[in-house]
């Protein structure tokens, strides 16, 4: 558990409304905070002094008061990073976002139209690529986000090449959140290993930077002797001071106001409609459960004796979803097969 009294960042799904139907959508409550409660929440977020705020959804551009709320964030000196599917971006919206000093990430989960449109039903590959180019030309686009699934991970080299052609130099690879097709689309340890190798090799070939949002990424790179660089500029998801899982070291806010210790977590801490965000944060910091998660002696399986534990800790939310045990070892870690065989031996 971080001894800092500040969350690394706050991730806020500002609306559940969306114009697409994606294969990896985790689903959300249709309820949403009123404009007035959202404004109060922004003040509460500012008081916590997070490094930045991620605004996502659903599709955040479908929230009618979005720009009003982003303006208040700017006034409160909160650094805002907007994740959008890119389908609703217009020159007028880009101008407004630029005035509001918002940084934009566009989700493109395939390097080809066939893959992308099979994952994001209702989307148009050519249109989103064109939107990304316009966003890059305006100096607003900081990264392409790519959620890693069985259906698309072999296109990792292609998405790095596409990103370069769009005119930016950063991709964020995001692990799959629990969703309807989770068992079908979640990578095995072997596939995660291949995905990491593909990303490292393609980055060298294209010169495009990437951040692989998995706690076992850097441990795998070190163990296998791969070459990778930390991005020179934050992508809005990357927190460069640690490579380990940051479960419980930031806050995720659902559209309904439910607060969780991780964007993936099947655990609700409280609701901002019932308690101020600062109080929820302080209660979590004081919780013995969250402190125990950082103790290697509390773990079972290969994580307990792994030399990289402090640098990784395994994804807690995914581990619980797959095993029902918060203290089990991460079933998706590429190093797990070797470590498990040592443990059994």
VEXVOLUM-272218 format. One record per residue (C-alpha): residue number from 1; y, x, z. Coordinates in nm, 3 decimals. Layout:
BEGIN
(NUM (Y X Z))
...
! end
This chain:
BEGIN
(1 (0.000 0.000 0.000))
(2 (0.341 0.130 -0.091))
(3 (0.553 0.218 0.211))
(4 (0.860 0.125 0.008))
(5 (1.025 -0.200 0.107))
(6 (1.103 -0.271 -0.259))
(7 (0.862 -0.414 -0.519))
(8 (0.811 -0.196 -0.824))
(9 (0.918 -0.492 -1.036))
(10 (0.901 -0.872 -1.047))
(11 (0.708 -1.042 -1.328))
(12 (0.824 -1.401 -1.379))
(13 (0.650 -1.648 -1.611))
(14 (0.962 -1.856 -1.653))
(15 (0.799 -2.142 -1.846))
(16 (0.451 -2.265 -1.934))
(17 (0.572 -2.411 -2.264))
(18 (0.453 -2.232 -2.575))
(19 (0.466 -2.278 -2.954))
(20 (0.129 -2.108 -3.007))
(21 (-0.229 -2.147 -2.888))
(22 (-0.370 -1.802 -2.819))
(23 (-0.730 -1.702 -2.765))
(24 (-0.634 -1.496 -2.460))
(25 (-0.400 -1.750 -2.299))
(26 (-0.483 -1.785 -1.931))
(27 (-0.326 -2.130 -1.900))
(28 (-0.057 -2.233 -1.653))
(29 (0.069 -2.531 -1.461))
(30 (0.312 -2.738 -1.666))
(31 (0.545 -2.767 -1.370))
(32 (0.858 -2.556 -1.378))
(33 (1.144 -2.462 -1.148))
(34 (1.469 -2.651 -1.188))
(35 (1.772 -2.459 -1.312))
(36 (1.924 -2.460 -0.966))
(37 (1.607 -2.335 -0.796))
(38 (1.569 -2.072 -1.067))
(39 (1.924 -1.951 -1.002))
(40 (1.856 -1.928 -0.630))
(41 (1.536 -1.738 -0.706))
(42 (1.731 -1.487 -0.914))
(43 (1.951 -1.420 -0.611))
(44 (1.638 -1.374 -0.398))
(45 (1.492 -1.134 -0.656))
(46 (1.815 -0.932 -0.660))
(47 (1.803 -0.901 -0.281))
(48 (1.457 -0.740 -0.310))
(49 (1.601 -0.471 -0.542))
(50 (1.304 -0.439 -0.780))
(51 (1.309 -0.172 -1.048))
(52 (1.335 -0.444 -1.312))
(53 (1.235 -0.803 -1.393))
(54 (0.989 -0.907 -1.665))
(55 (1.060 -1.248 -1.815))
(56 (0.761 -1.403 -1.989))
(57 (0.578 -1.733 -2.033))
(58 (0.438 -1.927 -2.216))
(59 (0.716 -1.853 -2.460))
(60 (1.038 -1.787 -2.263))
(61 (1.262 -1.875 -2.558))
(62 (1.149 -2.238 -2.518))
(63 (1.324 -2.265 -2.182))
(64 (1.656 -2.436 -2.255))
(65 (1.849 -2.265 -1.975))
(66 (1.704 -1.918 -2.051))
(67 (2.031 -1.757 -2.159))
(68 (2.214 -1.904 -1.859))
(69 (1.953 -1.750 -1.630))
(70 (1.959 -1.417 -1.815))
(71 (2.337 -1.407 -1.778))
(72 (2.302 -1.453 -1.402))
(73 (2.048 -1.169 -1.396))
(74 (2.297 -0.949 -1.576))
(75 (2.565 -1.041 -1.323))
(76 (2.324 -0.954 -1.041))
(77 (2.262 -0.616 -1.213))
(78 (1.894 -0.693 -1.270))
(79 (1.736 -0.509 -1.561))
(80 (1.563 -0.778 -1.767))
(81 (1.271 -0.723 -2.006))
(82 (1.177 -1.023 -2.220))
(83 (0.823 -1.065 -2.357))
(84 (0.814 -1.298 -2.658))
(85 (0.568 -1.382 -2.933))
(86 (0.856 -1.325 -3.174))
(87 (0.812 -1.643 -3.375))
(88 (1.135 -1.804 -3.252))
(89 (1.367 -1.505 -3.283))
(90 (1.671 -1.563 -3.503))
(91 (1.977 -1.347 -3.578))
(92 (2.179 -1.565 -3.339))
(93 (1.926 -1.523 -3.057))
(94 (1.913 -1.147 -3.115))
(95 (2.294 -1.132 -3.091))
(96 (2.287 -1.325 -2.764))
(97 (2.011 -1.109 -2.617))
(98 (2.209 -0.800 -2.712))
(99 (2.518 -0.936 -2.536))
(100 (2.304 -1.007 -2.228))
(101 (2.168 -0.648 -2.233))
(102 (1.809 -0.772 -2.244))
(103 (1.527 -0.544 -2.359))
(104 (1.265 -0.711 -2.577))
(105 (0.889 -0.667 -2.612))
(106 (0.709 -0.851 -2.894))
(107 (0.339 -0.929 -2.869))
(108 (0.140 -0.844 -3.183))
(109 (-0.233 -0.845 -3.107))
(110 (-0.364 -0.732 -3.442))
(111 (-0.281 -0.483 -3.715))
(112 (-0.386 -0.728 -3.985))
(113 (-0.293 -1.089 -4.057))
(114 (-0.655 -1.202 -4.030))
(115 (-0.705 -1.057 -3.679))
(116 (-0.360 -1.148 -3.546))
(117 (-0.370 -1.507 -3.669))
(118 (-0.728 -1.555 -3.542))
(119 (-0.607 -1.457 -3.194))
(120 (-0.268 -1.632 -3.199))
(121 (-0.330 -1.974 -3.350))
(122 (-0.016 -2.113 -3.515))
(123 (0.143 -1.771 -3.563))
(124 (0.243 -1.603 -3.890))
(125 (0.177 -1.229 -3.918))
(126 (0.440 -1.155 -4.182))
(127 (0.700 -1.352 -3.992))
(128 (0.640 -1.177 -3.659))
(129 (0.646 -0.834 -3.824))
(130 (0.976 -0.921 -3.992))
(131 (1.115 -1.046 -3.658))
(132 (1.009 -0.721 -3.495))
(133 (1.185 -0.520 -3.767))
(134 (1.510 -0.713 -3.719))
(135 (1.482 -0.670 -3.342))
(136 (1.428 -0.295 -3.386))
(137 (1.726 -0.270 -3.621))
(138 (1.944 -0.430 -3.353))
(139 (1.826 -0.169 -3.103))
(140 (1.666 -0.435 -2.881))
(141 (1.295 -0.374 -2.934))
(142 (1.147 -0.137 -2.678))
(143 (0.775 -0.189 -2.745))
(144 (0.504 -0.381 -2.921))
(145 (0.261 -0.537 -2.673))
(146 (-0.106 -0.548 -2.775))
(147 (-0.359 -0.729 -2.555))
(148 (-0.693 -0.551 -2.591))
(149 (-0.990 -0.775 -2.681))
(150 (-1.330 -0.722 -2.842))
(151 (-1.187 -0.894 -3.148))
(152 (-0.906 -0.640 -3.200))
(153 (-0.964 -0.309 -3.020))
(154 (-1.087 -0.133 -3.333))
(155 (-0.741 -0.200 -3.483))
(156 (-0.568 0.020 -3.225))
(157 (-0.495 0.292 -3.486))
(158 (-0.359 0.025 -3.718))
(159 (-0.120 -0.120 -3.460))
(160 (0.023 0.227 -3.391))
(161 (0.079 0.274 -3.763))
(162 (0.234 -0.073 -3.793))
(163 (0.463 0.000 -3.499))
(164 (0.586 0.314 -3.671))
(165 (0.655 0.116 -3.990))
(166 (0.853 -0.142 -3.789))
(167 (1.083 0.134 -3.671))
(168 (1.003 0.194 -3.305))
(169 (0.790 0.447 -3.123))
(170 (0.615 0.261 -2.840))
(171 (0.312 0.036 -2.791))
(172 (0.185 -0.109 -2.464))
(173 (-0.189 -0.181 -2.453))
(174 (-0.256 -0.456 -2.198))
(175 (-0.589 -0.537 -2.039))
(176 (-0.720 -0.888 -2.096))
(177 (-0.628 -1.143 -1.828))
(178 (-0.891 -1.393 -1.710))
(179 (-0.897 -1.675 -1.965))
(180 (-1.128 -1.929 -2.130))
(181 (-1.292 -1.664 -2.350))
(182 (-1.292 -1.386 -2.088))
(183 (-1.668 -1.310 -2.093))
(184 (-1.668 -1.304 -2.473))
(185 (-1.358 -1.090 -2.521))
(186 (-1.357 -0.849 -2.223))
(187 (-1.445 -0.493 -2.325))
(188 (-1.748 -0.317 -2.178))
(189 (-1.704 0.028 -2.017))
(190 (-1.830 0.185 -2.341))
(191 (-1.583 -0.016 -2.551))
(192 (-1.296 0.068 -2.317))
(193 (-1.388 0.433 -2.359))
(194 (-1.380 0.397 -2.736))
(195 (-1.046 0.214 -2.719))
(196 (-0.895 0.496 -2.514))
(197 (-1.022 0.758 -2.758))
(198 (-0.884 0.560 -3.053))
(199 (-0.542 0.531 -2.888))
(200 (-0.521 0.901 -2.803))
(201 (-0.626 1.013 -3.150))
(202 (-0.403 0.766 -3.337))
(203 (-0.101 0.855 -3.123))
(204 (-0.137 1.219 -3.224))
(205 (-0.166 1.121 -3.589))
(206 (0.126 0.876 -3.595))
(207 (0.359 1.026 -3.333))
(208 (0.390 0.681 -3.171))
(209 (0.394 0.675 -2.790))
(210 (0.178 0.433 -2.598))
(211 (0.111 0.315 -2.247))
(212 (-0.241 0.194 -2.170))
(213 (-0.205 -0.054 -1.885))
(214 (-0.538 0.017 -1.715))
(215 (-0.568 0.215 -1.389))
(216 (-0.866 0.409 -1.521))
(217 (-0.684 0.527 -1.835))
(218 (-0.549 0.858 -1.702))
(219 (-0.864 0.936 -1.504))
(220 (-1.068 0.889 -1.821))
(221 (-0.828 1.108 -2.018))
(222 (-0.860 1.383 -1.756))
(223 (-1.238 1.357 -1.720))
(224 (-1.300 1.359 -2.095))
(225 (-1.039 1.622 -2.180))
(226 (-0.840 1.392 -2.409))
(227 (-0.476 1.442 -2.503))
(228 (-0.218 1.181 -2.408))
(229 (0.150 1.179 -2.312))
(230 (0.332 0.948 -2.075))
(231 (0.596 0.758 -2.279))
(232 (0.942 0.914 -2.254))
(233 (1.102 0.571 -2.206))
(234 (0.975 0.288 -1.986))
(235 (0.826 -0.004 -2.179))
(236 (0.905 -0.258 -1.909))
(237 (0.544 -0.258 -1.789))
(238 (0.498 0.113 -1.727))
(239 (0.579 0.246 -1.381))
(240 (0.567 0.626 -1.416))
(241 (0.549 0.715 -1.045))
(242 (0.187 0.604 -1.017))
(243 (-0.115 0.564 -1.244))
(244 (-0.315 0.358 -0.994))
(245 (-0.357 -0.019 -0.975))
(246 (-0.041 -0.166 -0.822))
(247 (-0.198 -0.487 -0.692))
(248 (0.025 -0.600 -0.405))
(249 (0.307 -0.360 -0.492))
(250 (0.494 -0.600 -0.716))
(251 (0.522 -0.978 -0.742))
(252 (0.417 -1.225 -1.011))
(253 (0.583 -1.568 -1.015))
(254 (0.418 -1.861 -1.191))
(255 (0.627 -2.131 -1.365))
(256 (0.544 -2.364 -1.073))
(257 (0.687 -2.116 -0.820))
(258 (0.353 -1.987 -0.695))
(259 (0.373 -1.617 -0.607))
(260 (0.084 -1.377 -0.662))
(261 (0.028 -1.006 -0.585))
(262 (-0.060 -0.937 -0.951))
(263 (-0.020 -1.110 -1.287))
(264 (-0.401 -1.133 -1.310))
(265 (-0.469 -1.236 -0.949))
(266 (-0.677 -1.542 -0.853))
(267 (-0.484 -1.539 -0.525))
(268 (-0.168 -1.727 -0.426))
(269 (0.050 -1.576 -0.155))
(270 (0.287 -1.871 -0.125))
(271 (0.535 -2.076 -0.328))
(272 (0.909 -2.015 -0.366))
(273 (0.960 -2.391 -0.330))
(274 (0.823 -2.356 0.024))
(275 (0.941 -2.012 0.133))
(276 (1.206 -1.758 0.018))
(277 (1.072 -1.480 -0.204))
(278 (1.184 -1.207 0.038))
(279 (0.982 -1.361 0.318))
(280 (0.676 -1.385 0.093))
(281 (0.714 -1.017 0.003))
(282 (0.750 -0.906 0.365))
(283 (0.449 -1.113 0.474))
(284 (0.240 -0.942 0.207))
(285 (0.357 -0.595 0.313))
(286 (0.251 -0.671 0.670))
(287 (-0.093 -0.801 0.570))
(288 (-0.391 -0.590 0.690))
(289 (-0.587 -0.704 0.383))
(290 (-0.352 -0.531 0.139))
(291 (-0.347 -0.212 0.342))
(292 (-0.727 -0.210 0.355))
(293 (-0.748 -0.226 -0.026))
(294 (-0.601 0.123 -0.048))
(295 (-0.862 0.277 0.182))
(296 (-1.150 0.434 -0.016))
(297 (-1.375 0.381 0.285))
(298 (-1.342 0.007 0.233))
(299 (-1.488 0.024 -0.118))
(300 (-1.845 -0.025 -0.227))
(301 (-2.021 0.135 -0.523))
(302 (-1.906 0.435 -0.724))
(303 (-1.533 0.392 -0.652))
(304 (-1.597 0.491 -0.290))
(305 (-1.691 0.849 -0.381))
(306 (-1.492 0.889 -0.703))
(307 (-1.270 1.198 -0.704))
(308 (-1.006 0.998 -0.893))
(309 (-0.984 0.709 -0.646))
(310 (-0.623 0.773 -0.540))
(311 (-0.512 0.794 -0.904))
(312 (-0.693 0.476 -1.012))
(313 (-0.830 0.240 -0.742))
(314 (-0.973 0.015 -1.014))
(315 (-0.824 -0.318 -1.123))
(316 (-0.853 -0.538 -0.815))
(317 (-0.796 -0.873 -0.986))
(318 (-1.049 -0.813 -1.263))
(319 (-1.301 -0.677 -1.014))
(320 (-1.275 -0.989 -0.800))
(321 (-1.302 -1.221 -1.101))
(322 (-1.619 -1.045 -1.219))
(323 (-1.787 -0.971 -0.884))
(324 (-1.636 -1.205 -0.624))
(325 (-1.563 -0.899 -0.406))
(326 (-1.214 -0.752 -0.365))
(327 (-1.365 -0.421 -0.249))
(328 (-1.622 -0.369 -0.525))
(329 (-1.595 -0.106 -0.798))
(330 (-1.423 -0.191 -1.127))
(331 (-1.702 -0.303 -1.366))
(332 (-1.503 -0.203 -1.676))
(333 (-1.429 0.161 -1.588))
(334 (-1.551 0.397 -1.864))
(335 (-1.649 0.649 -1.598))
(336 (-1.861 0.391 -1.414))
(337 (-2.189 0.462 -1.594))
(338 (-2.182 0.831 -1.504))
(339 (-2.060 0.765 -1.151))
(340 (-2.311 0.485 -1.097))
(341 (-2.599 0.706 -1.204))
(342 (-2.485 0.973 -0.956))
(343 (-2.464 0.712 -0.680))
(344 (-2.812 0.583 -0.756))
(345 (-2.946 0.936 -0.774))
! end
